[in-house]
Amino acid sequence: MTKPTLLILAAGIGSRYGGFKQIDPLGPGGEISLDYALFDAWRAGFGKAVFVIRPELEAPIREHFGDRLRGKLETAFVFQAMDDLPAGFTPPAERKKPWGTGHAIRAARAVVKEPFAAINADDFYGPAAYRVMAEFFRSAPADGGPHAFSMVGFPVRNTLSPHGAVSRGICEVDAGGCLREVVERVKIESDGQDGARYLNEAGVWQALPGSAVASMNFWGFTPALFSYLDAMFDAFLAANGQNLKAEFFIPSVVDSLIKQGVATCRVLPTHDRWFGMTYPEDRPEVQKNIRALIDAGVYPERLWKEKPRTIKPQSDEY
């Protein structure tokens, strides 16, 4: 079997965080969040890493990963350029940012020819997410039926920040374990116990079970996705091309393909704790969580300089 690729969406501006959080050192040896993602992908059996970036990030990312990935993962870089559009379209002169996650994934269409997982660069998903995704790729059917896509799902209680409300895609999963729908919920926060709550459109707090499945943009695709992205992005631009804030989101693409019967999307559960840096205040908490995982034997102290230890099961504690 061809080894899958990890497609890393690293071009985001991170306005709430206030800096290049993608290259913010977190681990004891100066490791950044992406180090742990790539380490987990490598030991799960991925063969290549493709970075979707903007030009000013290329030099620091190349410098950081040059020696670390040599002999482990093949690498490639692509730019998410605002003017990378289908023929006949040009971006509005006033637009300041690219067109969202669907546009970012589309940017890799020339270099990704194998099954691939797409992740956010600044999210820490935990080793189980990469293991279940790699196993899905190994077992996915190769017949001519609907394209078999996948998504790692987290209990929403494992995805919250103690420093502010977050937005999450809350998933409806059918009896067969496939995604039926993703509903974007905004201003989600802990209820102080084992659940969560969110603010609805009327400004009223609604309860949300802590076990509700949340999408954290960890998707598994085949290269067939790119042809659909082209057609759907063309239609998106025809309807929204002059809207300065409109974004072409990958959950909307997947939702449309599911409802058309073109694709299925298996939800791959994990009970690892997601963590990320939505706010600057999240950074010490992320460092503490990484330290706990190192102490528990999930990661070596110096990530790329020590022989990987056997991965221990990760509990909800972290």
Backbone as a ProteinNet text record, in pm:
[ID]
protein_1_A
[PRIMARY]
MTKPTLLILAAGIGSRYGGFKQIDPLGPGGEISLDYALFDAWRAGFGKAVFVIRPELEAPIREHFGDRLRGKLETAFVFQAMDDLPAGFTPPAERKKPWGTGHAIRAARAVVKEPFAAINADDFYGPAAYRVMAEFFRSAPADGGPHAFSMVGFPVRNTLSPHGAVSRGICEVDAGGCLREVVERVKIESDGQDGARYLNEAGVWQALPGSAVASMNFWGFTPALFSYLDAMFDAFLAANGQNLKAEFFIPSVVDSLIKQGVATCRVLPTHDRWFGMTYPEDRPEVQKNIRALIDAGVYPERLWKEKPRTIKPQSDEY
[TERTIARY]
83.7	0	87.5	46.5	114.9	95.7	203.3	189.9	111.9	23	-54.5	30.7	-22.8	41.8	-29.6	46.2	-11.1	-5.8	-123.6	-134.7	-159.6	-66.6	-67.7	-109.5	-221.8	-274.6	-213.1	-108.4	-27.6	-26.1	-121.8	-119.6	-208.1	-275.9	-369	-299.3	-368.1	-309.4	-305.8	-403.3	-405.1	-427.3	-530.2	-549.8	-577.8	-651.6	-682.9	-559.5	-468.7	-348.1	-246.2	-237.6	-149.3	-7.3	14.7	150.8	155.8	277.2	295.4	294.2	177	169.5	215.4	218.6	263.2	408.9	489.6	632	671	576.6	600.9	656.1	779.5	836	751.5	731.9	648.3	715.2	792.8	852.2	985.1	1038.8	1162.9	1285.1	1280.6	1391.6	1362.6	1266.8	1229.5	1130.3	1067.9	970.1	847.8	794.3	670.4	557.1	434.8	321	332.5	380.7	392.3	491.7	592.7	685.4	610.6	519.6	446.9	350.3	288.2	200.4	278.4	393.7	473	532.7	573.3	625.6	516.8	395.4	284.4	250.5	251.4	220.3	327	452.8	563.2	553.4	532.5	528.5	395.7	294.2	169.9	177	280.5	298.5	278.2	267	260	397.6	397.9	523.8	567.8	476.5	509.4	435.3	497.1	433.7	432.4	315.3	301.9	252.2	330.1	297.8	228.5	107.2	38.6	63.6	141.2	188.8	174.6	212.2	231	380.5	425.7	569.5	656.2	611.2	698.4	722.5	645.2	666.1	760.9	790.6	868.2	1007.3	1080.3	1217.7	1225.8	1147	1157.7	1112.9	1013.7	969	1073.4	1130	1236.4	1356.1	1394.6	1509.2	1481.9	1359.8	1326.2	1322.2	1264.5	1239.9	1343.7	1438.4	1533.3	1598	1666.6	1735.7	1640.8	1536.8	1446.4	1375.8	1333.9	1253.6	1334.7	1460.5	1542.5	1549	1513.9	1514.6	1389.3	1296.6	1173	1051	1033.7	919.1	966.5	919.1	939.1	862.2	912.5	845.6	823.8	718.9	691.1	620.6	634.5	574.7	491	370.4	287.1	232.9	205.5	152.9	2.1	-66.3	-207.3	-213.1	-217.7	-214.7	-356.1	-381.6	-515.1	-559.4	-464.7	-501.1	-494.8	-482.1	-487.9	-634.6	-692.9	-836.3	-861.2	-979.9	-1012.8	-1009.4	-992	-986.5	-1111.6	-1090	-1201.3	-1230.9	-1163.3	-1187.7	-1062.3	-1080.6	-972.7	-1019.4	-929.2	-970.8	-1001.7	-1096.2	-1120.2	-994.4	-967.7	-846.6	-842.4	-958.2	-962.2	-951	-954.6	-950.8	-812.1	-806.3	-679.6	-635	-721.5	-684.5	-737	-676.2	-721.7	-864.9	-901.9	-1043.2	-1085.4	-1010.8	-1056	-992.2	-1037.8	-973.1	-990	-1104.2	-1120.2	-1022.1	-999.8	-902	-760.6	-732	-599.1	-569.3	-665.2	-644.4	-627.6	-706.5	-697.3	-557.7	-488.3	-355.4	-255.2	-284.2	-190	-221.7	-312	-360.6	-250.9	-144.6	-39.8	62.4	65.4	170.7	117.9	-12.6	-69.7	-140.1	-87.9	-142.5	-183.5	-182	-211.5	-315.4	-375.1	-464.5	-394.1	-470.9	-406	-498.4	-434.8	-504.6	-473	-573.8	-554.8	-576.9	-481.8	-490.3	-459.5	-499.5	-456.8	-317.3	-230.9	-92.1	-77.9	-168.5	-150.6	-235.3	-290.5	-370.8	-292.7	-307.8	-243.3	-351.6	-347.3	-454.9	-429.1	-303.4	-270.8	-241	-160	-114.7	-225.8	-333	-438.8	-504.9	-516	-580.5	-506.9	-374.7	-295.7	-301.5	-307.2	-316.8	-449.2	-560.8	-690	-704.5	-646.3	-652.6	-568.6	-448.5	-363.8	-430.1	-494.7	-564.7	-682.2	-751.6	-861.6	-809.4	-699	-643.6	-605.1	-553.1	-513.8	-633.7	-748.2	-864.1	-973.2	-956.1	-1060.9	-1084.3	-1210.4	-1240.3	-1184.5	-1144.9	-1087.9	-1182	-1310.9	-1405.8	-1453	-1546.4	-1591.1	-1709.1	-1739.5	-1852.4	-1823.1	-1905.6	-1883.6	-1744.1	-1687.4	-1554.7	-1558.5	-1468.4	-1466.5	-1373.5	-1431	-1356.1	-1370.3	-1301.5	-1308.4	-1278.3	-1308.1	-1286	-1263.1	-1161.8	-1139.9	-1235.3	-1308.7	-1404.3	-1361.1	-1372	-1334	-1457.7	-1464.5	-1568.1	-1548.5	-1653.9	-1638.7	-1576.2	-1597.3	-1537.9	-1385.5	-1328.6	-1182.9	-1124.8	-1205.7	-1158.8	-1174	-1203.9	-1236.2	-1113.3	-1116.7	-1010.9	-1059.3	-975.1	-1014.6	-1007.3	-960.8	-935.4	-1033.5	-1138	-1235.8	-1321.4	-1431.6	-1522.3	-1460.2	-1506.1	-1454.7	-1571.6	-1543.6	-1640.6	-1600.9	-1698.8	-1672.5	-1780	-1740.3	-1836.1	-1887.8	-2014	-2073.4	-2138	-2103.7	-2135.4	-2254.4	-2335.1	-2438.3	-2387	-2382.9	-2325.2	-2435	-2441.7	-2547.4	-2511	-2603.6	-2585.4	-2467.1	-2427.4	-2314.2	-2180.4	-2180.4	-2055.5	-2010.8	-2101.5	-2066.3	-2126	-2057	-2100.2	-2228	-2327	-2450.7	-2454.4	-2403.8	-2410.4	-2315.3	-2259.6	-2180.9	-2250.1	-2279.7	-2343.9	-2245.1	-2215.2	-2120.2	-2187.2	-2127.5	-2175.1	-2069.2	-2114.1	-2020.8	-2031.5	-1926.4	-1921.4	-1953.7	-1878.1	-1890.5	-1792.8	-1838.9	-1752.7	-1794.8	-1707.4	-1738.6	-1854.3	-1935.4	-2043	-1997.3	-1865.2	-1810.2	-1816.3	-1874.4	-1881.8	-1823.9	-1905.4	-1853.5	-1906.8	-1986	-2046.5	-2004	-2082.1	-2052.7	-2184.3	-2171.9	-2288.5	-2247	-2346.2	-2317.4	-2426.9	-2392.4	-2486	-2554.8	-2687.3	-2757.8	-2781.6	-2847.6	-2864.9	-2951.5	-3033.4	-3118.1	-3047.5	-2921.9	-2847.1	-2879.8	-2930.1	-2969.2	-2872.2	-2823.9	-2732.9	-2807.2	-2745.9	-2802.5	-2703.1	-2755.6	-2670	-2617.9	-2495.6	-2433.4	-2364.4	-2400	-2334.9	-2184.4	-2110.1	-1965.8	-1920.1	-2005.3	-1970.5	-2005.5	-2068.9	-2103.1	-1976.7	-1986.7	-1869.9	-1838.4	-1715.6	-1670.4	-1569.5	-1583.5	-1483.5	-1378.3	-1251.2	-1140.8	-1058.3	-1124.6	-1059.5	-943.4	-965.1	-870.6	-945	-919.8	-995.3	-907.4	-969.9	-902.1	-968.5	-889.7	-943.5	-863.4	-923.5	-850.3	-825.3	-733.1	-708.3	-829.7	-931.2	-1053.2	-1118	-1089.2	-1146.8	-1114.3	-996.4	-952.1	-1042.2	-1092.4	-1180.7	-1310.3	-1360.6	-1481.3	-1452.7	-1336.4	-1300	-1298.1	-1242.3	-1236.6	-1376.2	-1466.1	-1601.4	-1676.9	-1663.5	-1737.9	-1679.4	-1548.7	-1486.9	-1527.7	-1537.3	-1583.6	-1724	-1813.3	-1950.7	-1952.6	-1866.9	-1858.1	-1818.1	-1717.4	-1670.6	-1775	-1847.9	-1952.7	-2057.5	-2082.4	-2183.7	-2126.5	-1999.2	-1944.5	-1812	-1768.7	-1634.4	-1605.5	-1707.1	-1685.1	-1711.5	-1746.5	-1766.1	-1628.5	-1589.9	-1452.8	-1425	-1527.8	-1506.6	-1553.3	-1610.3	-1660.7	-1544.6	-1567	-1464	-1521.6	-1437.7	-1472.7	-1425.9	-1515.7	-1478.5	-1490.4	-1392.6	-1394.1	-1512.4	-1559.3	-1678.2	-1799.5	-1813.9	-1926.2	-1912.4	-1789.5	-1764.3	-1802.7	-1754.5	-1784.2	-1934.3	-1999.2	-2143.6	-2218	-2179.4	-2244.7	-2224.7	-2103.3	-2075.5	-2149.9	-2163.3	-2241.2	-2387.2	-2442.7	-2584.6	-2613.3	-2512.8	-2528.2	-2512.5	-2467	-2441.3	-2311.5	-2227.1	-2098.9	-1994.4	-2002.9	-1900.7	-1965.6	-1894.5	-1925.4	-1810.1	-1836.6	-1731.6	-1740.7	-1649.1	-1644.9	-1592.3	-1659.9	-1613.4	-1526	-1401.9	-1302.9	-1287.7	-1344	-1341.9	-1205.6	-1172.6	-1055.9	-1092.1	-1035.4	-1058.5	-936.3	-838	-727.3	-781.3	-708.7	-748.9	-683.2	-765.4	-714.9	-672.7	-565.6	-538.6	-468	-487.5	-432	-417.1	-370.7	-343.9	-434.5	-559.4	-653.2	-621.2	-581.9	-550.4	-406.1	-336.8	-200.1	-192.7	-299.8	-300	-300.9	-330.6	-331.9	-191.3	-90.2	43.7	98.3	93	144.3	69.9	-60.4	-138.4	-95.3	-68.5	-20.7	115	204	335	322	231.1	208.9	156.7	65.3	10.2	115.8	203.6	311.5	405.8	436	522.6	462	330.3	263.2	270.7	257.8	265.5	406.7	506.2	644.7	667.1	620.6	638	565.1	455.2	379	436.6	541.1	604.5	542.4	450.3	388.8	488.3	572.3	675.1	809.8	919.4	1051.8	1079.2	1173.6	1210	1257.9	1346.5	1392.7	1334.4	1236.5	1145.9	1216.2	1306.3	1365.4	1503.5	1553.3	1688.9	1691.8	1576.1	1570.1	1487	1515.7	1437.2	1295.8	1192.4	1055.4	1026.1	962.4	917.7	783.1	745.5	613.8	507.5	410.7	306.5	214.5	200.5	108.3	-30.7	-135.8	-269.4	-283.2	-346.9	-364.6	-503.9	-515.2	-645.3	-697.5	-820.9	-880	-816.4	-724.9	-663.6	-585	-525.4	-433	-506.3
-119.7	0	125.1	225.6	354.4	420.4	470.7	538.6	668.3	699.3	823	946.3	1058.8	1189	1266.3	1345.3	1439.4	1578.1	1638.1	1771.5	1869.2	1961.6	2050	2189.5	2235.2	2367.1	2469.2	2536.6	2623.2	2767.9	2807.9	2944.5	3039.5	2989.1	3072.2	3188.7	3298.4	3419.3	3413.2	3347.8	3338.4	3472.6	3544.9	3682.5	3689.4	3591.8	3596.8	3570.6	3489.8	3457.3	3569.6	3639.9	3755.8	3725.7	3627.1	3597.3	3469.8	3429.4	3307	3188.6	3148.8	3041	2908.1	2896.1	2771.8	2740.3	2840.9	2817.8	2862.7	2860	2897.9	2777.4	2782.4	2667.6	2629.4	2498.5	2448.4	2338	2252.4	2137.8	2170	2076.4	2101.8	2118.7	2070.1	2086.8	2188.2	2279.4	2379.1	2327.4	2212.3	2156.3	2247.7	2259.3	2331.5	2229.4	2278.8	2188	2091.8	2143.2	2059.8	1945.6	1962.7	1852.9	1730.2	1751.1	1638.9	1578.4	1661.6	1610.6	1522.5	1570.4	1495.6	1369.3	1377.7	1259.9	1153	1194.8	1099.5	1039.5	1122.8	1073	974.5	1008.1	922.4	784.5	778.2	647	575	645.6	578.8	521.8	560.2	502.2	595.7	726.5	822.8	834.8	867.3	870.7	1007.2	1104.4	1235.8	1343.7	1461.1	1578	1689.9	1746.4	1860.2	1978.7	2086.5	2206.7	2307.7	2347.9	2456.3	2582.7	2675.1	2789.3	2917.7	3027.4	3151	3180.7	3261.7	3271.3	3302.7	3389.5	3430.4	3319.4	3209.1	3097.3	2991	2998.6	2891	2878.5	2987.5	2980	2926.5	2980.3	2924.8	2780	2738.6	2599.5	2507	2546.8	2465.6	2452.4	2562.9	2559.5	2469.7	2478.4	2400	2250.8	2211	2069.7	2002.2	2077.4	2018.4	1890.7	1897.3	1780.2	1684.2	1736.4	1651.9	1546.4	1582.3	1491.3	1411.3	1445.1	1377.1	1226.8	1145.9	1001.2	946	1033.3	988.8	1018.3	1143.3	1184.5	1268.4	1234	1320.3	1450.3	1562.8	1690.6	1766	1848.3	1938.4	2061.2	2173.6	2299.8	2356	2404.5	2475	2600.8	2701.8	2828.1	2836.8	2885.3	2919	3064.4	3083.2	3217.6	3266.2	3390.7	3445.3	3444.8	3451.6	3453.9	3316.1	3209.4	3073.4	3035.7	3079.3	3067.8	3001.9	2944.7	2889.9	2998.4	2956.9	3051	3138.4	3266.5	3359.3	3437.2	3401.9	3470.9	3545.6	3660.2	3736.3	3779.9	3787.4	3827.9	3977.2	4016.4	4160.3	4229.1	4349.4	4420.9	4443.3	4453.3	4484.1	4360.5	4241.4	4120.8	4102.9	4066.1	4059.2	3917.1	3819.3	3682.9	3582.3	3462.7	3359.8	3312.9	3202.4	3167.7	3051.3	3017.9	2916.5	2780.4	2683	2551.7	2472.2	2487.7	2418.4	2469.2	2598.9	2660.6	2614.9	2603.3	2559.7	2417.6	2328.1	2189.6	2183.6	2260	2263.9	2307	2387.5	2435.9	2322.3	2205.9	2093.1	1995.2	2032.1	1937.1	1885	1961.1	1918.3	1825.4	1817.9	1740	1622.9	1614.1	1503.7	1408.1	1287.4	1187.2	1060.4	1059.5	942.6	980.3	882.5	916.7	1009.6	1103.8	1201.9	1244.3	1282	1343.1	1490.8	1573.4	1718.7	1761.9	1840.7	1886.3	2035.2	2096.4	2232.1	2226.9	2318.7	2316.3	2343.8	2420.8	2465.8	2387.8	2274.4	2191.4	2068.7	2031	1911.8	1805.6	1705	1606.7	1482.3	1454	1333.2	1216.8	1120.1	1011.4	920.9	903.7	811.8	858	989.6	1040.8	994.2	995.9	954	802.3	729.5	583.6	541.3	599.8	557.2	599.7	714.1	757.1	665.4	630.3	541	404.6	356.2	228.3	237.5	349.9	368.1	359.9	425.4	420.6	278.2	202.7	65.5	-23	6.5	-81.4	-27.4	94.5	155.5	72.2	57.3	-21.9	43.9	-38.6	12.6	-9.8	-36.1	-62.2	69.2	59	177.3	247.6	219.8	281.9	425	480	619.3	636.4	751.9	779.2	771.9	694.3	672.8	774.1	878	977.1	948.1	1027.3	1003.2	1131.5	1128.7	1243.8	1192.8	1244.6	1210.6	1293.5	1226.7	1295.2	1291.2	1404	1417.9	1445.4	1392.7	1440.6	1590.7	1667.7	1813.1	1858.1	1784	1823.6	1820.5	1744.6	1734.5	1837.5	1934.7	2031.2	2176.8	2201.4	2336.8	2408.9	2540.9	2624.1	2683.8	2685.6	2750.6	2902.6	2957.1	3101.1	3175.4	3108.6	3177.1	3078.6	3129	3045.3	3008.6	2898	2848.9	2813.5	2800.4	2749.4	2607.2	2520.2	2381.5	2331.3	2240.8	2170.8	2050.7	2054	1944.8	1847.8	1719.4	1620.9	1534.4	1505.3	1403.5	1279.5	1167.9	1043.9	939.7	869.2	769.9	639.5	543.3	417.1	337.5	363.7	292.2	358.2	468.4	536.8	635.9	674.5	771	908.2	1009.1	1146.1	1173.7	1229.2	1268.3	1419.1	1494.6	1640	1702.8	1817.8	1897.2	2032.3	2069.4	2197	2283.9	2399.8	2489.7	2555.4	2538.1	2602.3	2702.2	2821.1	2925.3	2949.8	3009.8	3045.1	2925.3	2816.4	2697.4	2709.9	2676.4	2676.5	2564.4	2532	2427.5	2471.5	2374.4	2405.8	2393.8	2372.6	2361.3	2221.2	2130.4	1991.1	1901.2	1811.5	1721.3	1754.7	1860.9	1895.7	2031.9	2086.8	2217.4	2290.4	2413.5	2490.4	2582	2623.6	2714.9	2819.7	2930.5	3040.6	3027	3014	2997.4	3132.4	3129.8	3251.5	3354.7	3308.9	3401.2	3456.3	3418.2	3465.8	3392.4	3269.3	3188.7	3071.6	3046.2	2935.5	2802.6	2709.5	2576.4	2472.5	2368	2260.8	2175.4	2126.3	2039.4	1925.7	1800.5	1689.4	1689.8	1659.1	1653.5	1547.8	1446.1	1338.1	1369.9	1484	1520.7	1520.8	1469.3	1455	1588.4	1633.3	1758.6	1730	1801	1797	1902.9	1862.6	1956.6	1970.3	1948.4	1961.7	1864.7	1740.2	1631.1	1536.5	1551.8	1482.4	1383.4	1278.5	1182.5	1178	1192.8	1200.8	1113.6	1088.4	1035.1	1150.7	1134.4	1243.3	1278.6	1191.3	1223.1	1351.8	1389.5	1512.5	1633.9	1638.1	1760.1	1798.2	1700	1733.9	1795.4	1746.8	1805.4	1945.3	1963.1	2095.5	2197.1	2158.3	2250.5	2295.9	2200	2233.9	2315.3	2277.3	2345.7	2483.1	2497.5	2628.4	2724.6	2671.5	2753.2	2807.1	2720	2762.1	2858.5	2833.6	2922.7	3063.4	3073.5	3204.9	3276.7	3201.5	3263.4	3329.9	3269.3	3323.1	3420.6	3403.8	3478.7	3549.6	3548.7	3596.4	3740.4	3824.2	3964.3	3992.8	3888.9	3903.4	3898.2	4004	4014	3916.9	3863.6	3775.3	3632.5	3603.1	3468.7	3369	3249.8	3146.7	3014.1	2939.6	2809.9	2701.6	2657.9	2570	2422.8	2343.2	2201	2126.4	2158.9	2087.5	2104.6	2221.4	2243.6	2157.2	2140.2	2054.1	1910.4	1861.1	1722.8	1704.1	1799.6	1791.3	1781	1861.3	1858.5	1724.3	1670.1	1542.7	1427.8	1431.7	1328.9	1334.8	1454.3	1469.3	1437	1450.4	1411.9	1260.7	1190	1047.9	1016.4	1117.3	1099.8	1038.1	1068.6	1023.3	980.9	895.8	868.2	921.8	948.4	998.9	925.8	834.7	757.6	844.5	843.7	917.3	823.6	863	782	838.8	772.5	831.2	821.4	924.3	921.6	987.7	936.6	995.9	1071.6	1090.3	1178.9	1320.3	1399.7	1539	1624.4	1696.1	1797.3	1918.9	1983.4	2116.7	2200.1	2328.9	2420.6	2558.2	2652	2786.7	2887.1	2887.3	2985.6	3123.8	3127.5	3252.2	3245.1	3359.8	3356.3	3290.1	3303.9	3245.8	3092.9	3034.2	2888	2828.6	2909.5	2853.7	2780.9	2837.7	2763.4	2632.2	2631.1	2508.2	2401	2442.1	2347.8	2291.3	2377.3	2329.7	2231.3	2259.7	2169.2	2033.8	2036.5	1911.3	1829.3	1895.6	1824	1762.4	1838	1785.2	1659.8	1661.9	1546.3	1425.4	1447.1	1337.3	1279.9	1365	1317	1233.9	1284.1	1212.2	1078.3	1070.9	946.2	849.1	890.2	801.8	803.8	896.6	905	960.5	1054.5	1113.3	1109.2	1099	1111.7	1256.7	1274.8	1409.4	1495.9	1443.5	1512.4	1437.5	1498.3	1426.3	1350.3	1416.7	1354.8	1294.3	1309.2	1263	1134	1087.5	964.3	861.3	736.4	629.1	632.8	629.6	634.3	516.7	545.2	440	386.2	271.2	215.9	314.9	340.2	437.1	379.3	449.9	407.8	463.7	390	444.8	576.9	672	805.5	818.1	860	874.3	1014.9	1037.4	1169.8	1267.3	1217	1302.4	1416	1390.8	1487.6	1588.3
0	0	0	-76.9	-74.5	61	117.2	245.5	229.3	324.8	312.7	340.2	296.8	316.4	425.8	499.4	595	532.7	512.5	455.4	569.4	587.7	704.3	662.6	714.2	679	773.5	725.2	810.7	764.9	682	630.4	708.8	813.4	888.7	957.7	968	1025.9	1178.5	1241.1	1387.1	1454	1410.8	1458.4	1607.2	1660.8	1804.4	1889.4	1834.5	1911	1907.3	1796	1788.5	1748.3	1664.1	1620.2	1539.5	1499.2	1422	1518	1562	1659.6	1601.5	1467.5	1406.8	1440.4	1470.8	1496.1	1636.6	1728.8	1867.6	1944	1999.1	2070.2	2192	2209.6	2319.1	2399.1	2333.2	2400.2	2465.3	2544.8	2618.9	2530.4	2406.8	2314.1	2206	2232.1	2133.2	2029.5	2057.4	1964.1	1953.9	1832.8	1811.2	1800.3	1796	1789.5	1672.1	1558.5	1439.1	1455.6	1539.9	1564.5	1614.4	1707.7	1766.2	1665.1	1581.7	1477.1	1379.3	1335.3	1238.1	1299.8	1424.5	1494.3	1504.8	1543.3	1553.8	1418.6	1313.6	1179.8	1132.1	1155.5	1113.2	1177.2	1308.7	1371.9	1348.9	1295.8	1257.3	1116	1038.1	906.2	789.6	814	703.9	638.3	508.1	435.6	387.5	386.4	331.4	408.1	418.1	478.9	376.4	352.3	260.8	342.4	340.8	416.8	326.2	362.4	292	372.7	317	394	312.6	374.9	301.9	298	204.4	176.2	296.5	387.1	497.7	599.9	590.8	682.4	625.6	497.2	436	497.6	507.5	557.7	700	796.3	931.2	942.1	863.9	871.4	809.8	696.6	636.4	730	792	883.2	1002.4	1055.5	1174.4	1144.5	1030.9	1005.3	917.6	863.6	769.6	820	932.2	985.5	1055.4	1115.6	1193.8	1108.5	988.7	907.3	806.7	790.9	690.3	720.6	620.8	637.7	702.6	737.3	802.9	717	679.2	599.5	480.5	362.1	246.1	270.9	222.6	246.1	115.4	115.5	4	60.3	-10.6	31.5	-82.4	-48	-145.1	-78.2	-159	-105.8	-126.6	-23	-38	-84	-214.4	-272.6	-300.1	-267.3	-284.2	-430.1	-522.6	-663.5	-729.4	-648.6	-702.8	-719	-830.4	-854.3	-989.7	-1006.7	-1139.5	-1245.8	-1371.5	-1484.2	-1486.2	-1507.6	-1518.3	-1391.9	-1282	-1154.5	-1110.5	-1051.1	-988.6	-850.6	-752.1	-617.7	-611.8	-528.4	-510.1	-457.8	-502.8	-461.6	-311.6	-246.9	-104.7	-15.7	-74.1	8.4	68.8	198.1	271.3	302.8	295.3	336	235	231.1	136.1	164.7	99.3	88.3	177.7	282.3	375.4	354.3	435	439.6	309.9	242.8	115.2	11.1	10.2	-79.3	-43.7	87.3	130.6	84.2	100.1	56.4	-94.9	-166.6	-312.9	-359	-280.4	-318.1	-335.1	-276.3	-282.4	-394.8	-484.1	-584.5	-677.2	-696.2	-789	-724.5	-591.5	-525	-444.8	-424.1	-345.3	-441.2	-453.9	-545.9	-472.2	-341.6	-261.1	-155.5	-85	25.8	124.3	178.7	265.5	378.8	488.4	601.2	601.7	628.1	636.8	780.7	833.7	972.3	980.7	1090.8	1123.2	1183.4	1143.9	1189.9	1338.6	1395.8	1533.2	1632.5	1590.5	1680.1	1722.6	1848.5	1902.6	1917.3	1830	1823.5	1907.4	1941.1	2015.2	1923.1	1969.1	1881.8	1831.1	1908.8	1865.6	1737.1	1716.9	1596.2	1470.5	1473.7	1358.1	1340.2	1450.4	1440.7	1377.6	1424.3	1369.9	1224.5	1188.8	1049.3	960.5	1005.1	926.2	909.7	1014.2	1005.9	909.2	909	813.5	670.5	642	507.5	468.3	563.8	534.2	503.7	564.3	551.7	460.4	405	322.6	197.2	155.9	35.8	-89.2	-184	-309	-426.8	-397	-506	-568.2	-658.9	-731.5	-668	-541.4	-474.8	-434.5	-345.2	-300.2	-242.1	-264.5	-211.5	-59.1	-3.2	141.1	205.9	263.3	336.7	486.1	569.2	713.4	788.9	916.4	1004.2	1145.5	1212	1352.6	1438.3	1526.5	1612.7	1758.1	1826.3	1966.3	2052	2175	2266.6	2288.4	2276.4	2281.7	2413.8	2522	2650.2	2645	2549	2536.5	2441.8	2399.9	2299.5	2343.4	2469.7	2514	2569	2563.4	2620.3	2751.7	2855.3	2980.3	2972.5	2859.3	2849.9	2759.3	2716.8	2633.8	2557.6	2503.4	2426.2	2291.9	2235.7	2107.9	2017.1	1889	1791.4	1755.2	1743.6	1709.1	1612.7	1524.9	1441.1	1517	1557.2	1633.1	1534.7	1547.6	1445.4	1483	1383.1	1394.9	1323	1394.9	1342.8	1331.6	1218.6	1201.5	1271.4	1266.9	1339.5	1285.9	1163.4	1106.5	1130.6	1207.4	1238.7	1134.3	1043.1	940	970.5	925.3	947.1	868.7	938.2	872.2	849.5	947.4	936.6	1038.1	1004.5	1097.3	1113.2	1237.5	1266.2	1342.7	1290.1	1355.5	1476	1593.1	1715.5	1761.1	1795.1	1835.7	1985.7	2040.3	2182	2271.3	2247.7	2331.8	2447.3	2567.2	2685.2	2778.3	2872.6	2970.1	3058.6	3100.4	3195.2	3339.6	3358.6	3493	3549.4	3473.6	3518.4	3409	3352.4	3250.1	3112	3102.6	2975.5	2927.4	2836.4	2778.2	2754.6	2711.6	2671.3	2557.4	2478	2367.5	2359.3	2297	2281.2	2145.2	2146.9	2019.7	1951.6	1836.1	1757.5	1828.3	1922.3	1998.4	2121	2140.6	2256.3	2384.9	2371.3	2487.6	2500.7	2621.6	2644.9	2632.9	2560.6	2540.7	2591.2	2656.3	2706.9	2592	2607.1	2508.8	2583.9	2558.3	2629.5	2606.7	2711.9	2696.9	2599.3	2575.9	2483.2	2338.9	2314	2175.6	2090	1967.9	1880.9	1813.9	1830.4	1770.2	1659.9	1550	1443.4	1470.6	1464.1	1483.2	1354.6	1240.7	1109.4	1091.9	1131.3	1102.1	1008.3	877.1	773.8	699.2	648.9	563	427.2	320.1	184.5	88.3	-27.5	-141.2	-238.3	-333.4	-429.1	-514.3	-515.6	-589.5	-539.8	-416.6	-362.2	-448.5	-508.6	-575.9	-693.1	-767.2	-879.1	-828.6	-715.4	-656.9	-603.1	-543.3	-494.6	-608.5	-721.3	-834.9	-875.4	-892.8	-938.5	-833.9	-707.7	-602.4	-572.6	-586.4	-564.9	-677.1	-797.2	-909.2	-880.4	-833.3	-801.5	-682.9	-585.4	-469.2	-512	-596.4	-640.9	-725.7	-805.9	-886.7	-798.2	-681.2	-590.8	-488.1	-449.9	-336.7	-365.7	-490.5	-522.7	-485.8	-475.7	-441	-293.1	-219	-74.2	-7.7	58	110.7	224.9	288.5	403.2	379.3	264.2	236.6	235.1	293.9	297.9	250.3	182.7	123.7	220.9	308.5	418.6	379.1	420.7	386.4	449.6	571.7	621.8	531	470.3	378.8	253.7	205.5	90.1	123.2	237.9	277.2	295.6	362.2	384.6	251.3	154.5	24	-46	-42.1	-108.5	-42.8	89.7	159.9	116.4	113.9	80.7	-65.3	-151.2	-291.6	-311.9	-208.2	-221.1	-291.5	-308.8	-378	-285.7	-156.7	-61.9	69.1	140.6	280.1	363.6	489.7	578.3	711.1	732	856.1	968.8	1083.5	1200.4	1282.9	1304	1375.7	1515.9	1617	1752	1817.9	1894.1	1981	2112.9	2220.5	2352	2402.4	2314	2348.6	2366.6	2441.2	2458.9	2352.1	2276.2	2184.4	2265.9	2222.4	2276.2	2170.5	2181.4	2083.3	2143.9	2061.8	2111.6	2040.9	2083	2031.9	2087.3	2213.9	2283.6	2335.2	2349.3	2403.7	2541	2619	2753.9	2751.2	2633.6	2622.6	2623.4	2592.4	2572.1	2695.8	2817.2	2933	2956.5	2928.9	2946.7	2846.6	2723	2622.3	2663.8	2711.3	2756.6	2872.8	2964.3	3077.3	3029.5	2932.4	2879.6	2807.7	2733	2665.5	2768.1	2872	2978.2	3041.7	3063.1	3122.5	3029.9	2900.7	2805	2798.1	2808.3	2812	2938.3	3051	3177.3	3177.4	3101.6	3092.5	2989.9	2918.7	2821.5	2684.4	2658.7	2526.2	2424.9	2467.8	2382	2453.3	2375.4	2437.2	2476.1	2565.6	2612.1	2495.9	2412.5	2292.7	2173.6	2112.8	2024.3	1913.1	1840.3	1722.7	1749.7	1871.9	1901.3	1980.8	2026.8	2104.2	2030.6	2054.7	1995.3	2053	1966.5	2018.7	2110.1	2223	2311.7	2265.4	2317.5	2288	2332.2	2243.7	2275.5	2380.9	2489.5	2593.9	2565	2603.4	2583.5	2655.8	2589.5	2647	2704.2	2826.7	2890.8	2874	2918.7	2912	3010.2	3092.1	3193.4	3130.8	3013.9	2956.2	2869.8
[MASK]
++++++++++++++++++++++++++++++++++++++++++++++++++++++++++++++++++++++++++++++++++++++++++++++++++++++++++++++++++++++++++++++++++++++++++++++++++++++++++++++++++++++++++++++++++++++++++++++++++++++++++++++++++++++++++++++++++++++++++++++++++++++++++++++++++++++++++++++++++++++++++++++++++++++++++++++++++++++++++++++

